[in-house]
Amino acid sequence: MPSANMTSELKAYVSAYSMNSFFNATLSVMDEPTFWLNSTDAHNVTAGELERLIPGISAKYGNTTLMNIGVAPKNIEDVTVSEASQKMALSATVQLQFWLTNGTEVAALTLVDTDVEFTAMVTNMTLGLQLHKVNVASVTADYDTCGKLPARKLKIELNNAFRFGLPIINKLLAAHEIQIPTTVGPYLELSDVVTGYYDGYVALGVTPTFVNSTNTTAFLGATLPFIGAALPFM
């Protein structure tokens, strides 16, 4: 494994192969949506805004009716990492579910073999995600209470929306960055958390600092038994 150019004291390496295996194992036991865009979020999605995606929804349920959207990844594969572009890429099959706020499912469609390019970087202990490309290979209409979902037209509509809407999507992602904790209990402080992209793997770096020698002893005393018990399985 090449040495990543990082100043962090501890480094870990995650290969694209490991990420493919992780996604395959995780998604094989998941049926429910992984996350939701609910009507209680900052941007309320209405039936009228979904009319081009689900023809007839505003006429049936009302133009201003609030909607909840569930996102359920079905398959993630072909993860790649590039040092030259500083990007990751993958192919994903994702189902989108559209629900009324009373718990009634209105429609569902699946984006099949969607190519995604993105960058996930850590800056000042904050993890941010930016999309560079989203292209849907095909769409399947899984469920619709408003008529008939035009799968071929939906593919074109979605790809155009992603193509021209990426700046807006990235702006929303930038507003929801994840703050990485700087402390782990009373004993340990974390700093210099960084990520690096290299061909075929991602490097993760972190610098741990024990608060003081007393806490160091207590921390090691609490954790060494668990480490010793885990060693036979590593």
SERO-4910 file (N, C-alpha, C, O; in steps of 0.05 Angstrom, whole numbers):
BEGIN
 pado doro    nc1    nc2    nc3   cac1   cac2   cac3    cc1    cc2    cc3    oc1    oc2    oc3
  Met    A     17    -24      0      0      0      0     18     25      0     34     28     18
  Pro    A     14     43    -20     30     67    -20     25     84      5      4     82     17
  Ser    A     45    100     13     42    117     37     28    142     30     38    157     13
  Ala    A      6    148     43     -9    173     38      6    196     52     16    194     74
  Asn    A      7    219     37     21    242     47      3    257     66    -12    276     58
  Met    A      3    250     92    -14    262    112      3    268    137     22    254    143
  Thr    A     -5    290    151      9    297    176     -4    284    200      8    285    222
  Ser    A    -27    271    197    -41    259    219    -24    236    230    -10    222    215
  Glu    A    -25    231    256     -9    210    269    -18    182    262     -2    164    259
  Leu    A    -44    179    260    -55    152    254    -68    153    226    -82    172    219
  Lys    A    -63    132    211    -74    130    184    -88    103    180    -79     83    190
  Ala    A   -110    103    165   -123     79    158   -129     80    128   -132    101    117
  Tyr    A   -131     57    116   -135     55     87   -159     37     81   -161     15     92
  Val    A   -177     47     65   -201     33     58   -201     29     28   -202     49     13
  Ser    A   -200      4     18   -199     -1    -10   -226      0    -23   -247     -3     -9
  Ala    A   -227      5    -49   -252      4    -63   -265    -23    -62   -290    -26    -60
  Tyr    A   -249    -44    -61   -259    -72    -58   -274    -75    -32   -295    -87    -31
  Ser    A   -262    -64    -10   -275    -66     16   -301    -51     17   -321    -60     29
  Met    A   -302    -28      4   -327    -12      3   -348    -27    -13   -372    -27     -5
  Asn    A   -341    -39    -35   -360    -55    -50   -372    -78    -33   -396    -83    -33
  Ser    A   -354    -91    -18   -363   -113     -1   -381   -103     21   -401   -116     28
  Phe    A   -375    -80     33   -391    -69     54   -419    -62     44   -438    -69     57
  Phe    A   -421    -48     22   -447    -41     11   -463    -66      4   -487    -67      9
  Asn    A   -450    -86     -7   -464   -110    -15   -476   -124     10   -499   -133      9
  Ala    A   -460   -126     31   -469   -139     56   -491   -123     70   -510   -134     80
  Thr    A   -488    -97     70   -506    -80     85   -533    -78     71   -554    -82     84
  Leu    A   -533    -74     45   -559    -70     31   -574    -96     28   -598    -96     23
  Ser    A   -561   -119     31   -574   -144     28   -594   -150     50   -612   -167     47
  Val    A   -592   -135     72   -610   -139     95   -627   -115    101   -640   -114    122
  Met    A   -627    -96     82   -643    -72     86   -666    -71     67   -663    -75     43
  Asp    A   -690    -65     77   -714    -63     60   -726    -35     62   -738    -26     42
  Glu    A   -725    -22     84   -737      4     88   -719     26     77   -695     23     74
  Pro    A   -731     49     71   -715     72     62   -694     79     83   -699     79    107
  Thr    A   -670     86     73   -648     93     90   -652    121    102   -645    125    125
  Phe    A   -662    140     86   -667    166     97   -691    178     83   -700    169     62
  Trp    A   -702    200     95   -726    212     86   -722    242     82   -707    255     97
  Leu    A   -736    253     62   -740    282     59   -769    287     66   -787    283     50
  Asn    A   -773    296     91   -800    298    102   -810    327     99   -795    346     94
  Ser    A   -837    329    101   -850    355     98   -842    373    122   -847    397    120
  Thr    A   -831    362    143   -823    378    166   -795    390    162   -786    406    178
  Asp    A   -781    382    140   -754    392    135   -756    421    125   -777    433    122
  Ala    A   -732    433    121   -731    462    114   -746    468     89   -760    488     87
  His    A   -744    450     69   -758    454     44   -781    435     42   -777    411     40
  Asn    A   -805    446     43   -829    429     41   -835    421     12   -839    439     -5
  Val    A   -835    395      6   -840    386    -21   -870    382    -24   -883    369     -7
  Thr    A   -882    394    -44   -911    392    -49   -917    375    -73   -899    370    -90
  Ala    A   -942    366    -75   -950    350    -98   -946    365   -124   -939    354   -144
  Gly    A   -951    391   -124   -948    407   -148   -919    407   -158   -915    407   -182
  Glu    A   -900    407   -140   -872    406   -148   -864    379   -160   -844    377   -174
  Leu    A   -880    359   -154   -874    332   -165   -890    325   -190   -888    303   -200
  Glu    A   -905    344   -200   -923    339   -223   -908    328   -247   -917    310   -260
  Arg    A   -885    340   -254   -870    331   -277   -859    303   -273   -855    288   -293
  Leu    A   -854    296   -248   -843    269   -242   -865    248   -240   -862    226   -249
  Ile    A   -888    257   -228   -911    239   -225   -936    252   -236   -950    266   -222
  Pro    A   -940    249   -262   -963    263   -275   -990    255   -262   -995    232   -257
  Gly    A  -1006    276   -256  -1032    271   -244  -1033    273   -214  -1054    272   -202
  Ile    A  -1010    276   -201  -1009    276   -172  -1022    301   -160  -1036    299   -140
  Ser    A  -1018    324   -172  -1030    349   -162  -1060    349   -165  -1075    359   -148
  Ala    A  -1070    338   -188  -1099    337   -192  -1113    318   -173  -1135    324   -164
  Lys    A  -1100    296   -166  -1112    277   -148  -1110    284   -119  -1129    280   -104
  Tyr    A  -1087    295   -111  -1083    300    -82  -1081    329    -74  -1080    336    -51
  Gly    A  -1081    347    -94  -1081    376    -88  -1053    387    -92  -1033    376    -84
  Asn    A  -1052    410   -105  -1027    423   -113  -1009    429    -89   -984    427    -92
  Thr    A  -1020    437    -67  -1004    445    -44  -1001    423    -22   -990    428     -1
  Thr    A  -1010    399    -28  -1008    377     -9   -979    370     -4   -963    367    -23
  Leu    A   -971    369     21   -944    363     29   -938    333     25   -955    316     30
  Met    A   -913    328     17   -904    300     11   -879    293     27   -863    310     33
  Asn    A   -877    268     34   -853    256     45   -840    238     24   -854    223     10
  Ile    A   -814    240     21   -799    223      1   -780    205     15   -762    215     30
  Gly    A   -782    179     11   -764    160     22   -743    151      1   -750    147    -22
  Val    A   -718    148      9   -697    140     -8   -686    113      1   -676    111     24
  Ala    A   -689     93    -16   -681     65     -8   -661     54    -28   -668     45    -49
  Pro    A   -635     55    -21   -614     43    -39   -619     13    -41   -622     -1    -20
  Lys    A   -619      2    -65   -622    -26    -69   -596    -40    -76   -592    -64    -70
  Asn    A   -578    -26    -89   -553    -38    -97   -532    -15   -101   -538      5   -113
  Ile    A   -508    -19    -91   -486     -1    -96   -462    -18   -103   -454    -36    -88
  Glu    A   -450    -13   -126   -428    -30   -135   -408    -13   -152   -413     11   -157
  Asp    A   -387    -26   -161   -368    -13   -179   -356     13   -167   -353     33   -181
  Val    A   -350     12   -141   -338     35   -128   -309     38   -138   -294     19   -138
  Thr    A   -302     62   -146   -275     68   -155   -266     94   -142   -282    111   -134
  Val    A   -239     96   -139   -227    120   -127   -204    129   -146   -188    112   -154
  Ser    A   -203    154   -152   -183    165   -170   -166    186   -157   -177    205   -146
  Glu    A   -139    183   -158   -122    203   -147   -120    227   -165   -119    250   -156
  Ala    A   -121    223   -192   -118    245   -211   -141    264   -209   -137    289   -210
  Ser    A   -166    254   -207   -189    271   -206   -198    278   -178   -214    296   -174
  Gln    A   -186    264   -158   -194    268   -130   -225    264   -126   -238    280   -113
  Lys    A   -235    243   -139   -263    237   -138   -267    207   -133   -249    190   -138
  Met    A   -291    201   -122   -300    173   -121   -323    170   -140   -337    190   -146
  Ala    A   -328    146   -149   -350    140   -167   -362    113   -159   -348     96   -148
  Leu    A   -387    110   -166   -401     85   -161   -426     83   -178   -435    102   -190
  Ser    A   -437     59   -179   -462     54   -194   -482     45   -173   -478     27   -158
  Ala    A   -505     59   -173   -525     54   -152   -553     50   -165   -560     62   -185
  Thr    A   -568     32   -152   -596     28   -159   -612     36   -134   -609     25   -113
  Val    A   -629     57   -137   -642     69   -114   -672     72   -120   -680     82   -141
  Gln    A   -688     64   -100   -717     68   -103   -725     94    -88   -717     99    -66
  Leu    A   -742    110   -102   -754    133    -90   -783    128    -84   -798    119   -101
  Gln    A   -791    132    -59   -819    128    -51   -832    154    -43   -820    171    -29
  Phe    A   -856    159    -52   -870    184    -48   -895    179    -31   -913    163    -39
  Trp    A   -896    192     -8   -917    186     12   -932    212     19   -920    234     20
  Leu    A   -958    210     25   -972    232     38   -964    232     67   -954    213     78
  Thr    A   -969    255     80   -961    257    108   -978    240    127   -971    236    150
  Asn    A  -1001    229    116  -1017    212    133  -1009    182    131  -1022    165    142
  Gly    A   -987    177    117   -976    150    115   -985    134     91   -981    110     90
  Thr    A   -998    147     71  -1008    134     47   -987    136     25   -978    158     18
  Glu    A   -979    113     14   -959    114     -8   -973    121    -34   -993    110    -41
  Val    A   -961    140    -48   -973    150    -73   -959    138    -97   -973    130   -116
  Ala    A   -933    136    -97   -919    126   -120   -891    117   -111   -881    124    -90
  Ala    A   -879    100   -128   -851     91   -124   -838     86   -151   -851     74   -169
  Leu    A   -814     94   -154   -799     89   -178   -770     83   -171   -760     92   -150
  Thr    A   -756     68   -188   -729     60   -183   -710     70   -204   -715     67   -228
  Leu    A   -689     83   -195   -668     93   -213   -647     70   -215   -633     64   -196
  Val    A   -645     58   -239   -629     34   -242   -601     42   -254   -599     58   -272
  Asp    A   -580     30   -242   -553     34   -252   -546     63   -256   -539     72   -278
  Thr    A   -549     78   -234   -544    107   -235   -515    112   -229   -505    105   -207
  Asp    A   -501    125   -248   -472    131   -244   -470    157   -228   -482    177   -234
  Val    A   -454    156   -206   -451    179   -188   -421    184   -184   -406    166   -178
  Glu    A   -413    209   -188   -386    218   -181   -388    239   -159   -404    257   -161
  Phe    A   -371    236   -139   -373    254   -116   -346    257   -102   -328    241   -106
  Thr    A   -345    276    -84   -322    281    -67   -332    284    -39   -350    301    -34
  Ala    A   -320    270    -20   -326    273      8   -299    281     22   -281    265     23
  Met    A   -298    306     32   -274    316     44   -279    327     72   -301    335     78
  Val    A   -258    327     88   -260    338    115   -244    364    116   -221    365    109
  Thr    A   -258    385    125   -245    411    129   -252    422    156   -276    425    163
  Asn    A   -232    427    172   -236    438    199   -256    420    215   -274    431    228
  Met    A   -251    394    214   -267    375    230   -296    374    220   -314    368    236
  Thr    A   -301    382    195   -328    381    184   -327    364    158   -311    370    141
  Leu    A   -345    344    156   -347    327    133   -367    338    113   -391    341    120
  Gly    A   -359    343     89   -377    354     69   -377    336     44   -357    323     38
  Leu    A   -400    335     30   -403    319      6   -411    337    -17   -429    354    -14
  Gln    A   -398    333    -40   -405    348    -64   -408    329    -87   -391    311    -92
  Leu    A   -429    332   -102   -434    315   -126   -423    328   -150   -424    352   -154
  His    A   -411    312   -168   -400    322   -193   -416    312   -217   -416    325   -238
  Lys    A   -428    288   -214   -443    277   -237   -464    257   -226   -458    241   -208
  Val    A   -488    258   -238   -508    238   -232   -522    232   -259   -533    250   -272
  Asn    A   -520    207   -268   -532    199   -293   -548    173   -290   -536    153   -282
  Val    A   -573    174   -296   -591    150   -292   -592    134   -318   -598    145   -339
  Ala    A   -586    108   -316   -586     91   -340   -614     84   -348   -621     84   -372
  Ser    A   -631     78   -329   -659     71   -335   -676     75   -310   -666     77   -288
  Val    A   -703     76   -314   -722     80   -293   -743     59   -295   -753     53   -316
  Thr    A   -751     47   -272   -774     29   -271   -796     41   -254   -790     52   -233
  Ala    A   -820     39   -264   -844     48   -249   -854     26   -232   -864      6   -242
  Asp    A   -851     28   -205   -858      7   -187   -886      8   -176   -899    -12   -172
  Tyr    A   -896     33   -173   -923     36   -161   -933     64   -166   -917     83   -165
  Asp    A   -959     66   -173   -969     93   -179   -999     93   -175  -1014     76   -186
  Thr    A  -1009    112   -160  -1038    115   -155  -1050    137   -172  -1074    144   -170
  Cys    A  -1033    150   -188  -1042    174   -203  -1046    168   -233  -1053    186   -248
  Gly    A  -1041    144   -242  -1043    138   -270  -1021    118   -278  -1019     96   -267
  Lys    A  -1004    127   -296   -982    110   -305   -957    126   -307   -956    146   -322
  Leu    A   -936    118   -293   -911    132   -294   -897    127   -320   -892    104   -327
  Pro    A   -890    148   -335   -876    144   -361   -846    140   -357   -831    160   -355
  Ala    A   -838    115   -355   -810    109   -347   -789    122   -365   -770    133   -356
  Arg    A   -793    120   -391   -773    131   -410   -771    161   -407   -749    173   -407
  Lys    A   -794    175   -405   -794    204   -402   -782    212   -376   -768    232   -374
  Leu    A   -787    196   -355   -776    202   -329   -746    201   -329   -733    218   -316
  Lys    A   -734    183   -343   -705    181   -345   -694    207   -357   -674    218   -346
  Ile    A   -706    217   -378   -697    242   -390   -701    266   -371   -683    282   -368
  Glu    A   -724    267   -358   -730    289   -339   -710    289   -316   -700    310   -308
  Leu    A   -704    265   -305   -687    263   -282   -658    271   -290   -645    286   -275
  Asn    A   -648    261   -313   -621    268   -321   -618    298   -326   -597    309   -320
  Asn    A   -638    310   -338   -637    339   -343   -638    354   -316   -624    374   -312
  Ala    A   -654    343   -297   -656    356   -271   -629    354   -256   -621    374   -244
  Phe    A   -616    331   -257   -590    328   -244   -569    345   -258   -552    357   -245
  Arg    A   -571    346   -284   -550    361   -299   -551    391   -293   -530    403   -288
  Phe    A   -575    402   -292   -577    431   -287   -581    438   -258   -578    460   -249
  Gly    A   -588    417   -242   -594    423   -214   -572    417   -194   -575    420   -170
  Leu    A   -549    407   -204   -527    400   -186   -518    423   -169   -513    419   -145
  Pro    A   -516    448   -179   -508    470   -161   -527    474   -138   -519    480   -116
  Ile    A   -553    470   -143   -573    473   -122   -570    450   -102   -571    454    -78
  Ile    A   -567    425   -112   -564    402    -95   -539    405    -77   -540    399    -54
  Asn    A   -517    414    -89   -492    417    -74   -495    439    -53   -482    438    -32
  Lys    A   -510    460    -60   -515    481    -40   -530    470    -16   -524    476      7
  Leu    A   -549    452    -21   -564    439      1   -546    421     17   -547    420     42
  Leu    A   -529    406      3   -510    388     17   -490    404     34   -483    396     56
  Ala    A   -482    427     24   -463    444     39   -476    454     65   -462    460     85
  Ala    A   -502    457     64   -516    467     88   -521    445    108   -530    450    131
  His    A   -515    420    101   -519    398    119   -494    382    123   -494    357    123
  Glu    A   -471    396    127   -446    382    132   -447    370    160   -461    378    177
  Ile    A   -430    349    163   -430    334    188   -406    343    205   -383    342    195
  Gln    A   -411    351    229   -390    360    247   -378    335    261   -392    320    274
  Ile    A   -352    331    257   -338    309    269   -332    315    299   -320    337    304
  Pro    A   -338    298    317   -332    304    346   -303    307    351   -286    292    339
  Thr    A   -295    325    368   -267    330    374   -258    316    400   -235    316    407
  Thr    A   -278    304    414   -271    289    438   -285    262    438   -307    259    427
  Val    A   -271    242    449   -283    215    453   -282    210    483   -262    201    493
  Gly    A   -305    215    496   -306    211    525   -287    231    538   -280    252    526
  Pro    A   -280    226    563   -263    245    578   -233    242    574   -217    257    585
  Tyr    A   -226    221    558   -198    215    557   -183    223    531   -159    227    531
  Leu    A   -198    227    510   -185    229    484   -196    252    468   -220    257    467
  Glu    A   -178    267    455   -185    289    437   -176    282    409   -154    269    406
  Leu    A   -191    289    389   -185    283    361   -180    309    346   -193    329    350
  Ser    A   -160    308    328   -154    331    311   -142    321    285   -136    297    282
  Asp    A   -137    340    267   -124    333    241   -138    310    227   -125    293    215
  Val    A   -165    310    228   -179    289    212   -179    298    183   -189    319    176
  Val    A   -168    281    166   -166    287    138   -173    262    121   -172    239    131
  Thr    A   -179    267     96   -183    245     77   -165    249     53   -158    272     46
  Gly    A   -157    228     40   -140    229     16   -149    209     -4   -155    186      3
  Tyr    A   -150    216    -29   -159    198    -51   -134    189    -67   -119    205    -77
  Tyr    A   -132    163    -68   -110    150    -83   -122    128   -101   -145    119    -95
  Asp    A   -108    120   -121   -120    101   -140   -127     75   -126   -110     60   -117
  Gly    A   -153     70   -124   -163     45   -113   -168     45    -83   -178     25    -72
  Tyr    A   -162     67    -69   -167     67    -40   -170     96    -30   -161    115    -43
  Val    A   -182     98     -6   -185    123      8   -168    122     33   -169    102     48
  Ala    A   -152    142     38   -136    144     63   -150    162     83   -160    183     76
  Leu    A   -152    153    107   -164    168    129   -142    173    150   -129    155    159
  Gly    A   -140    198    159   -120    205    179   -132    219    203   -151    234    200
  Val    A   -121    215    227   -130    228    251   -108    229    271    -91    211    272
  Thr    A   -107    251    287    -87    253    308   -101    252    335   -116    270    342
  Pro    A    -97    230    351   -109    228    377    -91    241    398    -66    238    397
  Thr    A   -102    254    418    -87    265    439   -100    259    466   -123    265    471
  Phe    A    -85    245    484    -95    240    510    -95    265    527    -76    281    525
  Val    A   -116    269    542   -119    295    557    -97    298    577    -85    319    579
  Asn    A    -91    277    593    -69    277    612    -61    249    619    -74    230    611
  Ser    A    -39    246    633    -28    219    638    -47    202    655    -48    178    651
  Thr    A    -61    215    673    -79    200    690   -102    188    674   -109    165    676
  Asn    A   -112    205    656   -133    195    638   -123    174    619   -138    156    611
  Thr    A    -98    177    610    -86    158    592    -86    130    605    -94    110    593
  Thr    A    -77    129    630    -77    104    645   -105     92    647   -109     68    644
  Ala    A   -124    109    654   -151     99    657   -162     90    631   -176     69    630
  Phe    A   -156    105    610   -166     97    583   -155     70    574   -170     53    565
  Leu    A   -129     67    577   -116     42    569   -126     19    587   -131     -3    577
  Gly    A   -130     24    613   -140      3    630   -168     -6    623   -175    -29    626
  Ala    A   -184     13    612   -211      6    605   -213     -8    578   -231    -25    573
  Thr    A   -194     -1    559   -196    -11    532   -179    -36    526   -186    -52    509
  Leu    A   -156    -39    540   -139    -61    533   -152    -89    536   -147   -106    519
  Pro    A   -169    -93    556   -182   -120    558   -199   -126    533   -199   -149    524
  Phe    A   -212   -106    522   -228   -110    498   -210   -115    474   -217   -132    457
  Ile    A   -188   -100    472   -170   -104    450   -158   -132    451   -156   -146    431
  Gly    A   -150   -141    475   -139   -168    478   -159   -190    471   -152   -210    459
  Ala    A   -185   -185    478   -205   -205    471   -210   -206    441   -219   -226    431
  Ala    A   -206   -183    427   -212   -182    399   -190   -193    382   -195   -201    359
  Leu    A   -165   -193    392   -142   -200    376   -144   -228    363   -137   -231    340
  Pro    A   -155   -248    377   -157   -275    364   -175   -275    339   -172   -293    323
  Phe    A   -192   -255    337   -211   -255    314   -202   -237    291   -215   -235    271
  Met    A   -179   -223    295   -169   -205    274   -149   -218    255   -139   -206    237
***
